[in-house]
Amino acid sequence: MQATATVLVYSDDANTREQVRLAVGRRPAADLPPVEFVECATLPAVLSELENGGIDACVLDGESAPAGGMGVCRQIKDEIFRCPPVLVLIGRPQDAWLATWSRADAAVAHPVDPVALSDTLAILLRRRVEPASKAVAAR
């Protein structure tokens, strides 16, 4: 198992980024490594972090402005090679179809529900973290 999982959190609102960090805590599930957060408040910062690599999952705020998380998701799915899984925070459950349009791997509605967010993020991280740990174990 890798030492840590890195989660990028994008929102123009510092309170939303804090809610995500507090909801997930040190690790979203006992079988996953501890989580390190990379916070971004702008689209250029998100693109820069993803281009640098090392991100295991993204949590994008669909209500951010001027670049909303769903548009950012669609863009990074098109532009980032081996884009990490993306969880989009949507304003209301009826916006789930927009999350599908954005190619998000998962969506959770605002306000942030710590259990739903942690459980969903854990599923996405397992997809990203387990293949790497299985490859190391096979050697």
C-alpha positions as CSV (number, residue, x, y, z in Angstrom):
1,M,0.0,0.0,0.0
2,Q,1.3,3.5,-0.8
3,A,2.3,5.7,2.1
4,T,-0.4,8.4,1.4
5,A,-3.2,9.2,-1.0
6,T,-3.2,12.8,-2.4
7,V,-6.6,14.4,-3.0
8,L,-7.0,17.7,-4.9
9,V,-9.8,19.8,-3.6
10,Y,-11.0,22.6,-5.8
11,S,-13.4,25.4,-4.7
12,D,-13.3,29.2,-4.9
13,D,-14.7,29.1,-1.3
14,A,-12.2,28.3,1.5
15,N,-15.1,27.2,3.7
16,T,-16.1,24.5,1.2
17,R,-12.5,23.3,0.9
18,E,-12.4,23.1,4.7
19,Q,-15.7,21.2,4.9
20,V,-14.3,18.6,2.5
21,R,-11.1,18.2,4.5
22,L,-13.0,17.9,7.8
23,A,-15.5,15.4,6.3
24,V,-12.8,13.1,5.0
25,G,-10.5,13.4,8.0
26,R,-7.1,11.7,8.0
27,R,-8.4,8.7,5.9
28,P,-11.8,8.0,4.4
29,A,-11.6,4.3,5.2
30,A,-9.5,2.0,7.4
31,D,-8.1,0.1,4.4
32,L,-6.8,3.2,2.7
33,P,-3.6,5.1,3.4
34,P,-3.7,8.5,5.1
35,V,-4.9,11.4,2.9
36,E,-2.9,14.5,2.0
37,F,-4.9,17.4,0.6
38,V,-3.9,19.8,-2.1
39,E,-6.2,22.8,-2.2
40,C,-6.8,24.9,-5.2
41,A,-9.0,28.0,-5.6
42,T,-8.5,28.6,-9.4
43,L,-8.6,26.6,-12.6
44,P,-4.9,27.4,-13.5
45,A,-3.9,26.0,-10.1
46,V,-5.9,22.8,-10.7
47,L,-4.3,22.3,-14.1
48,S,-0.8,22.9,-12.8
49,E,-1.2,20.4,-9.9
50,L,-2.6,17.7,-12.3
51,E,0.1,18.3,-14.8
52,N,2.7,17.8,-12.0
53,G,1.2,14.4,-11.3
54,G,0.8,12.6,-8.0
55,I,-2.9,13.3,-7.5
56,D,-4.9,10.2,-6.6
57,A,-8.4,11.8,-6.7
58,C,-10.1,15.1,-7.2
59,V,-13.0,16.7,-5.3
60,L,-14.4,19.6,-7.4
61,D,-17.0,22.1,-6.3
62,G,-19.7,22.4,-8.9
63,E,-20.8,25.7,-7.5
64,S,-17.4,27.4,-7.9
65,A,-17.0,30.6,-9.9
66,P,-15.9,31.6,-12.5
67,A,-14.9,28.1,-13.4
68,G,-17.5,25.6,-12.1
69,G,-16.4,22.2,-11.0
70,M,-18.4,20.4,-13.7
71,G,-16.8,22.4,-16.5
72,V,-13.4,21.8,-14.9
73,C,-14.1,18.1,-14.7
74,R,-15.0,17.9,-18.3
75,Q,-11.9,19.8,-19.3
76,I,-9.5,17.7,-17.2
77,K,-11.1,14.5,-18.4
78,D,-10.3,15.7,-22.0
79,E,-6.9,17.2,-21.3
80,I,-5.1,15.2,-18.6
81,F,-3.6,11.9,-19.5
82,R,-4.7,9.2,-17.0
83,C,-6.9,11.7,-15.2
84,P,-7.5,10.7,-11.6
85,P,-11.1,9.9,-10.6
86,V,-13.2,12.9,-10.0
87,L,-16.0,13.5,-7.4
88,V,-18.1,16.6,-8.0
89,L,-20.0,18.4,-5.3
90,I,-23.4,19.3,-6.8
91,G,-25.8,22.0,-5.6
92,R,-28.8,19.8,-5.5
93,P,-29.6,16.1,-6.3
94,Q,-31.4,17.1,-9.5
95,D,-28.0,18.2,-10.9
96,A,-26.7,14.6,-11.1
97,W,-27.3,14.6,-14.8
98,L,-24.9,17.5,-15.2
99,A,-22.3,15.6,-13.2
100,T,-22.8,12.7,-15.8
101,W,-22.3,15.2,-18.6
102,S,-19.1,16.4,-17.0
103,R,-17.8,12.8,-17.0
104,A,-17.4,12.9,-13.2
105,D,-16.8,9.5,-11.6
106,A,-19.2,10.3,-8.7
107,A,-21.3,13.1,-7.3
108,V,-22.3,14.2,-3.8
109,A,-24.8,16.9,-3.1
110,H,-24.2,20.1,-1.0
111,P,-24.3,20.6,1.9
112,V,-21.4,18.1,2.5
113,D,-22.5,15.0,4.2
114,P,-19.4,13.6,5.8
115,V,-20.5,9.9,5.6
116,A,-21.5,10.2,1.9
117,L,-18.4,12.1,1.0
118,S,-16.0,9.8,2.8
119,D,-17.6,6.6,1.4
120,T,-17.7,7.9,-2.1
121,L,-14.1,9.2,-2.0
122,A,-13.0,5.8,-0.6
123,I,-14.5,4.0,-3.6
124,L,-12.7,6.3,-6.0
125,L,-9.4,6.0,-4.1
126,R,-9.5,2.3,-4.0
127,R,-9.7,2.3,-7.9
128,R,-6.5,4.4,-8.0
129,V,-4.5,3.1,-5.0
130,E,-5.2,-0.7,-5.2
131,P,-3.7,-1.3,-8.7
132,A,-0.4,0.3,-7.7
133,S,-0.2,-1.8,-4.5
134,K,-1.1,-5.0,-6.4
135,A,1.7,-4.3,-9.0
136,V,4.2,-3.9,-6.1
137,A,3.0,-7.1,-4.5
138,A,3.3,-9.1,-7.7
139,R,7.1,-8.3,-8.0
